[in-house]
């Protein structure tokens, strides 16, 4: 079984998300693939409603570690559960880069989400400078050290230099990193970073690649479905 998750980032408001999810619901999905969409917070309710009664899961793109409190701009796991949301991404590199996310806060977010019954996609990955300096392994070890194995946990390996750049890790580079991650934490590992219909099959054929976290190419239904097909 592979998992294909579409990370919409800050794209698609509620109306557009609802329309996309209704079309996704009516599309023929391949056997052997778990499909997940991750809309912005404001579109979660519409996505959940459109996909009710299907096997397609709706994930948020972040989740706070406290159930409630004075945390302006944050959303908690119980609030997501109340909406019918199935899981949350934590630790995306864009949040590490722009929103002060640290290994410590990623660990807290993941633990709280899992404890509240959400599934979690925890993102890790090195920057280009870290890879060039030979620090990839150390960075992955550090980022993974805050995560505990859990039935609901999936890791996404997203080399920062491959996100939104059109550069993809070669299947061999990705496979190496996935093997390392799996040796440190026994959970499924998704690959993310410029996954497209053209490269998905080759990446997903690697033994240690259990699925994909797809950004840009998940915004278009046709290309998202083609990637889901590649995962079957
Ligand atoms: P991308 O984004 O597919 O647009 O590179 C992946 C991600 O950030 O999850």
Boltz pocket constraint, residues with backbone or C-beta under 6 A from the ligand:
constraints:
  - pocket:
      binder: B
      contacts: [[A, 7], [A, 158], [A, 162], [A, 163], [A, 164], [A, 165], [A, 166], [A, 192], [A, 193], [A, 194], [A, 195], [A, 213], [A, 214], [A, 215], [A, 216], [A, 217]]
      max_distance: 6.0
